[in-house]
Amino acid sequence: MFDAVLLAAGYGNRISNLTMGKPKALLSFGRGTILDHIINHLKNLKDLNDIILITNETHKSFFEKWLEKSNYAKIKLISNGVNNSKKPRGAISDALFAIETCNLSKKDLLIAGTDWVSLEKNLSELSYKFIKEKNSFVALYDYKKRELVKKLACAILNKDNLITELEEKPENPQTTLGVPPIFFIKSVDIYLLKELADKGIDSIGYYLEELSKKRRLSGYILENPILDIGTPEDYAKAKILIDEY
C-alpha cells in the first residue's frame, strides 16, 4: 500500500488570467475540474490508501468547498500556512510539510502535482509496478519533439529501464523523454527531500535528478501522454485533446 501527496499550494501566476484568484487545480475540465480528473484516475489505483492534498492558506477555502461537494472520503486537506502569492513555498518544502504533518516518512508515496491531465485511459499499471518495483520510479512519455521537454525534466533510460541521467528543464534536451508531474517514491528515498531542502533547493525536478545519481530511479514509458498545464495555451490544448482520446 502507499499514500499520495498532491501538491496544490502554488498560485498559478502564469495562468492567473484564467484562474482569477482561484486554484489552478479547480479550473473546469470535462465534467468537473482538473482535480476531479486527477482524483478519478487515482481512484483506480487499488493499492492507494490515503490522499493528502496540500494547499496554501489563500486557496484553502476553495478546496474546502470542493471537498464538501465531492465524494472523496480518503482525502485529507492541509494548508502550508502561506497567505502571500509573492512568497510561495516550493514543491519540496510542501511535500516535506505534508510528510511531517501526516507522519508519512516511513511510507511509500505517490507525489504529484495538480496541474496535469492524463490521456492514458488507465494508470493502474503504474500502481502495480510501484508495488512490484524495489526502486522509486517515474512515469515517462516520449513527447517526440525536444522543444516540448524543455519545461519538464528530461530523462535518459537504459535497457533495464533505469534512468541514467535526468535534467530539470534543460535548455537543450538530450532526448524526447519527458517526466510528467507524477512520481512514485519509496520510503527509503524520502530522506533526499530533506537534504535538498536544507541546501535551499526547492524544485521537485532537482530531487529526481539527485535521486537518479545517488540511488536507483526507474522509468516507465506511457503509451499516451500526461499533459502539464502551465500556461493558458496548455490548458486550451488539453481540453481539445481529451475529446480526441
Buried (B, 14 or more C-beta within 10 A) or exposed (E): EBBBBBBBBBBBEBBBEBBEEBBBBBBEBBEBBBBBBBBBBBEEBEEBEBBBBBBBEBBBEBBEEBBEEBEBEBBBBBBBEBEEBEEBBBBBBBBBBBBEBBEBBEBBBBBBBBBBBBBBEEBBBBBEBBEEBEBBBBBBBBBEEBEBBBEBBBBBBEEEBBBEBBBBBBEEBEBBBBBBBBBBBBBEBBEBBBEBBEEEBBBBBBBBBBBBEEBBBBBBEBEEBBBBBBEBEBBEEBBEBBEEE
